[in-house]
Amino acid sequence: MPLDHIDHAIIRLLQEDGRAPYTEIAKRLQISEGTVRNRIARLTENQSIQIVALIDPYQMGFDAAAMIGVSVEPPLIEAAAKQIARFPEVSYLVLVSGMFDLVVEALCRDREHLANFLSKSLHQVPGVKSTQTFVILRTYKMAYGARPNLPQSSSREDA
């Protein structure tokens, strides 16, 4: 079922504050709390949205967070992605176009943990040909109000 303007408005408000009470969302959109509750349940069940807490890796004790570009032998990309996604260090994994096939965000406690993750986990995945690691030195922006931003509306009809 495609998303409509009410779904988009609810998502936009959740992007501002994922903990917003359903009563507040309902009031702001001039719809019933039951409608909000049912819509959010449907959006989470069909995996259109996921409401989670974002962490600052450094504040949580991960002193060696890294983004890793991974090149994989083409017939093994899906299998490699499934295996990589199971590693506890992996917080983000996407298929990309360009120089790499996959981009992985890994949260590691320290450089030793990162080195072990690379050599004993990631490089052992069948099909992984090469990696390039970018250690995150500073975070300038977290995904609060995760993008893409949904269109802002000025009336209930456009909400």
N, C-alpha and C positions, 0 to 999 in steps of 0.2 A: 504494500500500500504506500503510495507516494506521500511525502510530507506536504502538509498544507500550511497556510499562513499562521494558523494557531500553533502548530508544531514548531515552526520557525521562531515565533515569538517566545514560546516557552524555552526553547534551546538558548536563545539570545539571553534571556534572564538567568538561566543556569550558568551560562558562560561568565556572567558578571559575579554570581555567587552560587556555587553548586550546593550550598546548604540553605538556600532561601526556602522558607516555609511555603508549603503549597497554598496556604491561605493568602500569603503576600503576593505570590505569583497570580493567583486567581483575581485578587483585588486589582492589581496593576493592569491585568488584561481584560477585566470586566467579564469574567467567565466564572463558572462554579468551581469550587475546590475539587469536586468529584471529577470534573472534566480534566483538570490539571493532573490529578492522581492517575486517572486512566491513561491519559496521553503519555505521561512519563513512564508508566509501567510498560506500555506498548513500545515506546522508543528504546527502552533498555532491553526488553525481551527480544526485539528484532535487531539489536546491536547497532541501532542508529546512533545511540549515545552511550557513554559509560561515565558514571560520576565517580571520580576518584580524588584522592589527596595527592597533590604534587609536592615533591620534596626538593629541597636544595641539597644536592649530594654532599657538599662539604659540611653543611650543618648537621648532617646525619652520620658523619664519620667516614665518608667515602672520599679519601684524599687523592684518588687516582681515577677519576671519571674520564672516560675517553669515547670519542667517536671513531669508529673503525670502518674503513672502506674494505669490502671483501670481494674478491674476484673468484668466481666459481665456474667450473666446467658446466657449459649450458645444460646438458641433460640432467644435471644433478642439483639445479638451483632450488627447486621446490623441496626436495628431500633435505638439502643442507639447511634451508631456512627453517624447516620444522625442527631439526635437531638443535640449531643455534637458539631458537626461541625457548627451548627448555632449560638453557643454562641459567642458573639463578642470578648471575651477574648482568644478564641482558635485560635492560629496561625498555628498549625501543629497537625495533627491527623493521626495516622497510626494503622493498624491492625498488631499485632505481634504474634510471638509464644513464648512460655515460661511461666514465672510466671504470666504475665498479658495478657489480650486480646487486650487492646488498650494502646497506649502511646499518651499523650496529652501534647502539649506545651501551657501554658497559660501565657498571658502577663497581669499582674495586676499592678496597680499603687503603691500599698503598701500592707503590711501584712493584713490589715483589708479587703481590696478589695479581696485578695486571699482567706481569710477565708470565706468571703461571697460567693465567686464563688464556693468554695468547698461545703459549707453547703446548700446554697440556689439554686444552679444551678446543679452542677455535681452530687451530692448525691441524687438529686430528680429525676434523669433520671431513668425511669423504667428499671429494670434489673441490674443496677449497684450494685454490691455486696460489693466491697471494693476498696479503692484507696491507693496509697502510693505516697506521694508528695516529690519531690526533688527540693528544692529552688535553683535556679541558683545563685551562688555566684560570679563567674567570667567567662567570655567567653574567651577562648583561641583561638578559630578558628571560623570564620563565613564561610558560604558556598559560598564564592567567588570562581568562578570556580567550581561550585557545582559538586559533584561527582555523578556518576562515570566518570572518565576521559575517553574520547574517544581516540582510538589509534592515536598516532602521526604519520604523514606520511612524507616521504622525497621527494616524487615526486607528480606531478599533478595526475597521474594515481591512486596513493594510497590515495590522499587527502580525 
